[in-house]
Amino acid sequence: MPFFNDSDELGTVMKELWVTIADDSKISSPLLDSKLIVRFHYKEPDGQITIDCSDGENMVIEWGDCVKQPVVEMFMQADVAHKFWMGQVNVPMYLLNGKMVAKGPVNKALALLPAIKPAFKKYPSVVRTTLNRDL
């Protein structure tokens, strides 16, 4: 059974998670320094979120269609994203076996993984707060 019941749940969790990340300068500073625009495409349920750090000052988070051209795009099942934020995904292995697909300069995105790791600890509370359920 998938973790997210529908696209609304997926969007609610991902938006709140990224707002939480944006509010934590220890996590957001390296992302802003990268000046990347990253779009995550999810399936089952479907959705997409764009994280725009291009101005280096503010992180702009957009759920759904976005006119900004991403530098990096990541494609995955929503359950893979859930496992990622739980700290259960080896990204290079998932890329190799096709569970995650990346377009663009993947090395730039992979370089940001250490900066994002502290958000793994925030994810369970975001899920509890937004969906009112435990993991």
matplotlib code that plots the C-alpha trace (Angstrom):
import matplotlib.pyplot as plt

x = [0.0, 1.4, 2.3, 0.5, -3.2, -3.4, -1.7, -3.1, -1.4, 1.9, 1.7, 0.9, 3.8, 6.4, 5.4, 5.6, 8.9, 10.5, 9.2, 10.8, 14.0, 13.9, 13.5, 16.6, 19.6, 22.0, 20.2, 19.0, 22.3, 24.2, 21.1, 20.9, 24.6, 24.1, 21.7, 20.1, 16.5, 15.5, 12.2, 11.0, 8.4, 6.4, 4.2, 1.6, 0.3, 1.4, 2.8, 5.7, 7.5, 10.1, 12.7, 14.2, 17.4, 18.5, 18.8, 20.9, 18.8, 15.4, 14.1, 11.0, 8.8, 6.2, 3.9, 2.4, 3.1, 5.9, 7.3, 10.8, 13.2, 14.9, 18.6, 18.1, 15.0, 14.5, 11.8, 10.6, 7.7, 6.2, 7.1, 10.7, 10.6, 9.1, 11.8, 14.4, 13.2, 13.2, 16.9, 16.4, 17.6, 21.1, 20.7, 23.6, 22.2, 18.7, 19.9, 21.9, 18.9, 16.4, 14.3, 15.3, 15.9, 17.8, 18.2, 20.7, 24.0, 23.3, 26.7, 25.6, 22.5, 24.4, 26.9, 24.0, 23.0, 25.1, 23.5, 20.0, 20.6, 19.6, 16.1, 15.7, 15.1, 12.5, 10.5, 8.6, 7.3, 6.2, 4.3, 2.7, 1.8, 0.4, -1.2, -1.9, -0.4, 2.8, 5.3]
y = [0.0, 3.4, 5.8, 8.8, 8.3, 10.9, 13.9, 16.3, 14.4, 14.2, 17.9, 18.9, 17.0, 18.0, 21.7, 21.8, 19.9, 22.3, 25.3, 23.7, 23.3, 26.9, 28.1, 26.3, 28.2, 25.3, 23.3, 26.1, 28.0, 25.4, 24.9, 28.7, 28.8, 26.2, 28.6, 25.5, 25.1, 21.5, 19.9, 16.7, 14.6, 12.1, 9.2, 7.1, 9.6, 12.1, 15.6, 17.8, 20.4, 22.9, 24.3, 27.5, 28.7, 30.6, 34.1, 32.7, 34.7, 33.1, 29.6, 29.6, 26.5, 25.8, 22.8, 21.8, 23.4, 25.9, 28.1, 28.2, 26.0, 23.5, 22.8, 19.3, 17.2, 14.1, 11.5, 8.8, 7.1, 9.0, 6.0, 6.4, 10.1, 9.0, 6.4, 9.1, 11.5, 8.6, 8.2, 4.8, 5.5, 5.1, 7.7, 6.5, 3.0, 4.1, 6.1, 3.1, 0.7, 3.2, 3.7, 7.3, 9.1, 12.3, 14.8, 17.6, 17.9, 15.1, 15.6, 19.1, 17.6, 14.7, 17.2, 18.7, 15.4, 16.0, 19.4, 17.9, 15.0, 17.0, 17.3, 13.6, 14.3, 16.9, 14.7, 12.5, 15.6, 17.2, 14.0, 14.0, 17.7, 17.7, 14.2, 13.7, 10.2, 8.5, 6.8]
z = [0.0, -1.0, 1.8, 0.3, -0.3, -3.1, -4.7, -2.1, 0.7, -1.2, -2.0, 1.5, 3.0, 0.3, 0.5, 4.3, 4.3, 1.9, 3.9, 7.0, 5.0, 3.8, 7.4, 8.6, 7.5, 8.2, 5.5, 3.2, 2.9, 0.9, -1.3, -1.9, -2.6, -5.4, -7.2, -8.7, -9.7, -9.1, -10.0, -8.5, -10.5, -8.5, -9.7, -7.8, -6.7, -9.2, -8.4, -8.9, -6.8, -8.0, -5.6, -7.0, -5.3, -8.4, -6.8, -3.9, -1.4, -1.2, -1.8, -3.9, -3.6, -6.1, -6.1, -9.5, -12.8, -12.8, -15.7, -14.3, -16.3, -13.9, -14.0, -12.5, -12.7, -10.6, -11.4, -8.9, -7.4, -4.4, -2.2, -3.2, -2.1, 1.2, 1.7, 0.7, 3.4, 5.9, 5.1, 3.6, 0.0, -1.4, -4.2, -6.4, -6.3, -7.0, -9.9, -11.2, -11.0, -12.4, -9.3, -9.6, -12.9, -13.1, -15.9, -15.9, -14.1, -11.5, -9.9, -8.7, -7.1, -5.5, -4.0, -2.0, -0.4, 2.7, 3.2, 3.0, 5.4, 8.5, 7.0, 7.4, 11.1, 10.3, 8.0, 10.6, 12.4, 9.1, 8.4, 11.9, 11.6, 8.1, 7.9, 11.6, 11.5, 12.6, 10.3]

ax = plt.figure().add_subplot(projection="3d")
ax.plot(x, y, z, "-o")
ax.set_aspect("equal")
plt.show()
